[in-house]
Amino acid sequence: VAALASRVEADGGADTLVNIAGGALGTDAVGVGDRADWEWMYRVNVLGTLTMCQAFLPMLRAHGEGTVLNLTSTAAVTAYEGGAGYNAAKMGQHGLTGALRLEEAEHNVRVIEVLPGMVHTEEFSRNRLGGDQSAADAVYAGVEKPLTAEDVAEVCVHAVELPHHVNLDQIVMRPVAQAAQHKVIRR
């Protein structure tokens, strides 16, 4: 990461950092969860975000109008059964984002958090469900239109392109069929 930051700085620096760390493994309950999976999720989601922020914050501050956008999840604010490890990792990332927002305001660095709900991706079955495509298909079964990665990217671009004095602290986005974390309409 340090080498990447040095290269970016040598090429003129950066005014925006987007952290899209998103790792989820397994659906085990707390009492039987695989500790290695939990540690991996924490390293990816929390420590990955921390490492990138520490490497790039000096550039963002020097720019005078920096932006950090952290892509977390609705799992960062609402726990659900079978998601304890992911919930814990995303809640850690959410807490880091909130603290970062408070710390960096005095440096004119805005911190935006995008919290997507149900997003249909190929990685979901491969990572979260151990490659079980039928289990992944069941998650999306009957959901008319889950979000796509493109939907999330469009919202992120919009948030970053707003005038710098406008900070969308938290953007919670879900498909219409997902009225809340635990309320999914299936047709």
Secondary structure, DSSP 8 states (H G I E B T S, - for coil): -HHHHHHHHHTT--SEEEE----------GGG--HHHHHHHHIIIIIHHHHHHHHHHHHHHHHSSEEEEEE--GGGTS--TT-HHHHHHHHHHHHHHHHHHHHHGGGTEEEEEEEE--B--HHIIIIITTT-HHHHHHHHTT-S--B-HHHHHHHHHHHHHS-TT----EEEE--TTEEETTEE---
